[in-house]
Amino acid sequence: MLSARAASLKPSPTLAISAKEKALKAQGIDIAGFGAGEPDFDTPAHIKEAGIKAINDNFTRYTPVTGIDPLKDAIIDKFSRDNGLTYKREEIIVSCGGKHGLYNLFQALFQEGDEVIVPAPFWVSYPPMIELAGAKPVILETREEDDYQITPDLLKKYLTPRTKAIILNYPSNPVGSVFYHENLEAIGKLAVEKGFYLISDEIYEKLVYDYKHVSIASMDPAFKERTIICHGVSKTYAMTGWRIGYSAGPAPIIKAMGNIQSQSTSNPTSVSQMAALAALSGKQDFIGTMVAEFKKRKDFLVKSLRSIEGVTCYDPRGAFYVFPNLNVVVGKKYKDRIVDSSTALTEILLDDFHTAVVPGVEFGKEGYLRLSFATSMDVIEKGVERIARAVASMS
């Protein structure tokens, strides 16, 4: 008999969509896939070479649980160089991916009775990971017409004496939205005043379009004392499978995360740590090339989706997703089926139009879809044409 905790947990919907997409492609079906949450670029050569060298040098044994010192130093240098932040080694932990870092943090910080504010639309894994830690996710609704901003007045409506933290994901998955600096500052001031933590998920920091990323921790020393930054190499360096994430924050919290990691995974993979060291300390010019290609795809995709009658689409400032509003078809009929949800629309798109997307309800926003443009222009053009045909066929 499974535990109630395990029985209540469902698989990650984004990973499930990607798995189904791959299975259909394996059957020879021409799928236009927008489900992937990973760059479609190869890991840069110098990073792969560092991993291969680590293997050849027999750097294949256990390392310190929280990561090797040279990698921690490279992370410290990254925060200093990119964000104007100063950290010590004891304020840094390396984990088995960014998701693992968040899981460790939630286990270290949350307990029964705590409330954690999660702005919607949200990354699909935040609420279940909060619940696994015994806390309650409190969903804060943001709106497309408000640029998905959190104002201090809006945040105050959700704060209670049980509020332990707020999760800030910027640029965000699934929207690609960022916070205005004045709103970040106001959120930071509220955190200091009310005594809750700022969990700052900045994994898409470098993938931005005509925008300069600013970490909330850099805005005020008092904010930094209450901020845990969760980051990683997966998105920026096309290293999703290498599974290296890192977090920075107050030493007691980082120590607790390390204790949890020591009783679960132990250290992150040794050879992946050496590859991550090369990523963070080596040349960075390829990032601009990747961002330029992503921007070209983004611009085409946003324009094409907006050309479909009744569809609106926020123009993302970062990451590699669009989150179009297709409420125009909710309640309509397709063949003998009522399109009563984004899930139903997703199923129709996959089964009849061979286009894989993720339903917005999984991100806390019904009537929307998430499309990743971490795919080729050929796939994007084909997929948008199929979505347009699908919308036109519903009445």
N, C-alpha and C positions, 0 to 999 in steps of 0.2 A: 504494500500500500504506500503510495506516494505521500509525502508531507503536503499539508494544505498550501504551503508556500510554493512548492514545485507545481502542484496541480493547478494553481491559479495563474501560473506564468505561461504566456504564449510566446512563440518564437518571434524574433525581430521581423516585422513585416517587410522592411526594406531588403533584408537578406533573403526572405522567402520569395519575394518578387524576382530578385536576381537569379535565384536557384531555378525557379519555374521558367524564366526566360532562357537560361542556359540549356535546360532540358528540352525545350521546344526547338531551339536552334540545333541541338544534337540530332533531332528527328528530321532535320532538313527543312524546317519551316523558316521562312524569311521574316524574322522578328525585328521590328524597329525598337530597339531597347533603350529606354530612358530611366531604367531603374537603378543603375550602378551609382554608388556613392564613392567612387574612387577615380583618380585621374586615369585617362587612357594613354598616358605617356609612359615610356620605359623609365625605370630608375636610372639616373645619370651614371655614366660609365665609371667615373672616379669613385662613386659610392659602392657600386658593385665590386670594383677592384679591391676596395678596402675590406669588404666582406670575404672575398676569396682569399686575400692575403691572411686574414685572421684564421681561416681554416687551415691554410698551408703552414702557418706559424703555430698551429696546434693551440690556438686560443679558444679552446673548446670545453673548458672546465667551469665549475661554479665561479661566479664573481660575487662581490659583495651584494647583499640582497637589494639594496637601494640603488645600485648602479656603480660603475667604475668612476674613480675620481677624474680621469681625463674627460670623460663625457659630461660629468657634472660641471667641470670647469668650462667646457664649451657651451653648455646651457647658460651658465652664469654670464659668459661673454655675450651670448646672444641677447639676453635680457638687457644688459648694459648698452650694447650697440644699437639695438632696435627700439628699445622701450625706455631707456634712461633709468632702469631699475637696478638696484644693487642687492645681490643675494649672497649668502654664504652656503657652503656645501651642505650644512645640516638643514638648510631650508629648501633643498632640492631632492626630489625622488624620481627615479627612472622606473617606468612600469612597462608591462607587456601590452603596449598600445594605449592610446588616449582613453578609450572606453574603460580599460582596466584601471587607469588612474582615477577616473571618476567613481568607479565602483569602490575602490579602496577608500576614497575620500568620504563617500556617503556612509560607508560602514564605520569609519572613524568618527564622524561628526554627528550623525543622526541617531535618534532612538525613539522609542514609543512615546507618543504625545507631541513630538515636534511637527511643525508645519514648514514646508518648503515651497516657496512661490516659484511657479514655473510659467513664464510667459508663453502664450500660445499665439501662433503656431510654434511647436516645440519639436526638438529631435525626439524620435520615437522611444528611445531608451531611458530618457530622464524619469518619467513617472514610475515604470516598473522597478528601476534601480532604487528609487526613493522608498518605494513600498517594501522592497527586500530588506531595507535597513530599518523597517518598522515605523517610518515616518509617513506623513500624509502629504501628497502633492496637492498644492492649491493652485488651480489654473487661473492665470490672469489673462483675460482676453485682450488682445491688441487687434487693431483694425487696419486693413489695407489703405483706407482713405486717410488714416492718420500716420501713414508711413511706418506703421508697426512700432510706434514709439511708446515708451513708458514714461509718462509724466509723473512728477511727485504726487500730484493730486490723485491720479489713478492708482499709484502704488499704495498710498495711504488707505485706500478702501479695502485692501487685502491684508494689511498688517494686523496681527493680533499679538497678545503676549506670548503665544506659542511659536511665533515665526522664528525659525532658526537661521534661515538663509534664503537668498534669491539666486536663481541661476540666470546668468547673463551670457548669451551665446551671440557673438558678433565678430565678423559677419555670421549670419545665422543659417542653419539648416532647419527648415527647407526654403526659406524666403530669400536669403541673401541680404537681409536688411541689416543696418547698423544703427547705433544710437547716436543722436545728436549729442555733442559734447556737454551742452548745458543740462541735458537730461541725465547723462552719466554722472555729472557732478552732483546733481540733486539726489540721485539714488545713493551715491556714496555718503552724502551728508546724513541722509536718513538712516543708513546702516550704522554710522557712528553714533547718532543720537539714540536709536532704538536698540542697538546692540546685536544686530543680526550679521551674518557673514555674507560676503560677496563671492560667489563661485563664478569665476570668469573663464568661460570656455572660448579660447582664442585660436582654435585649431586651423581656422581659415584666414588667419591674420595676413598672410602674404598674398592671398588670392583676392585682390581688390581692384576695382575699376574706378579710376578718377577719384580716389579717396585715400586718405592717409590714416592708417589705423592708430588709435590711441588706447592704451590699456588703462582701465579705471584705476589700477594700482599705482600708476604713475602720476595721477592727478593731485594726490595729497598723501603725505606720509601716514595720516590717520586712516586713509582708505586702505593703504597697503597692509596695515596691521590686521585688517579684517578681510583681506582678499586672498583666495587661493586660485592661482592661475592654472588651468588645465590645458595642456598643449601636446604636441607630438610632431613626428616627421612624416606621417602618412600622406597628408594632402599636399603639402608644399613640395615634397621631394619624390612624389610618386612611389611611396614605400609602404603601401597599405599592408602587404603581406609580411613585412619585416617585423611588425608588431613592436614598435618602440614609441612610448609616450613619455611625457614628463610633466611634473607639477612643481609649483613653487609657492611657498606660503610660510606662515609662522612655524618655527621649529617644532613646537609640541604637536601640532597637527601632522606635520610631515613625519615625525617620529612614529606617531600612532599608525599612519598609513604604512610605514615600513614594517611595523610589527604585524599588521594584518597580512601584508605581502609575504612576510617570512613564514607564515603559517598556511599559505595557500600556494602560490606559484614559485616561491623563492625568487631568484634573480631573473631579470629579463635575459633573453638569449644572448650569450656572449658575443657571437659573431655579428649579430644585429647591432649590438652596442657599438662595435667598432665601425660599422657602416654608418650609424647615426652620427658618430664623432666626425667622420669625413663629410657628412652632409652639412652639419652645422658649422664646421670650421673651414670647409673648402670653398671653392668658387660658387657664386650665387647667380651668375648671369643667366643661366638657363631658366630661372624662375620668370624673368621678364618675357622670355619667348613663350613660355607656357601660358602666362596671363594674357598676352596679346592674342593668342589663338583662342583662348576661352572667351575673351571679349568679343571677338569676331562672331563666334557661335552664339553668344548671348544676344548680341544686337539683332542677329537674324531671327533667332527664335522668338524674342519678345515682339518684334515687328510682325512676324508671321502669325503668332497667336492672337495678337490684337486685331488682325485683319479678319478673323473669324467673327461673324455677327454675334453680338451679345457677350463675347468673351473679353474679360479684362485681364491684364497681366502686369504685376509690379515689376519694375526694372531693377534687378538686383545690383547692389553696390559691391558685393563680394560673393565668395564661394562659387560653386558651379551648378546651381539649380535655378529653375524658375518655378513659380507657384501660381499658375493661372487659375482664375475664378471661372468655373463652368457651371455655376448655379443656374445659368440660362437653360440648361437641359434637365435639371432635376425636376421630376414630376412629369416629364414628357414620356412618350411611349416609343420603344424601339421594337419593331416586329410585334410580338405578343407580350412584351415585357415592359413594365413600368421602370423607368430609370429613377429609383427612389433614393439614391445615395451615390456618393463618390465611389464606394466599393462596387456598386452595380455598374457604374460607368467604366470603371477599371476592368471589370470582367468582360464587358462587351468589347472594349477596345482590344483586349488581348485575344479573346476567342474569335471574334469576327473580323477584326481589322489588324490583327497581328502586331499590335503596338503595346509595349510594356511600360506602364507608369505606376506610380504609387498613389493610392487614394489619400486625399487630404485629411480624412477623418482620423487616420493614424497619427497625424501631426496635430490633432486637436482642432481641425478646421474643416467642417463638412462643406461639400460642394466645390472643393478645390482639388487639384492634382499636383503632384510633384514630378517634375521632369528634370533629369540630370542632363546637362550638355557636355558631360565628360565622355563624348562619343564623336564620331566623325560627322562632317557636314552632310555627307551622303545619307547617313541614318537620320539626321535631324530633318533634312528636307523631305525625305520619304515619310517619316513619322508625322510631321505636321500636316502633310497632305492627307494622311489617313485620318488624323483627328478631325480635320475640317470636314471630310466626307462623313465621318461618324456623326458629328453634330448636325450636319445638313439632313441626315437620314432620320432624325428624331422629330416627332411631332406631337 
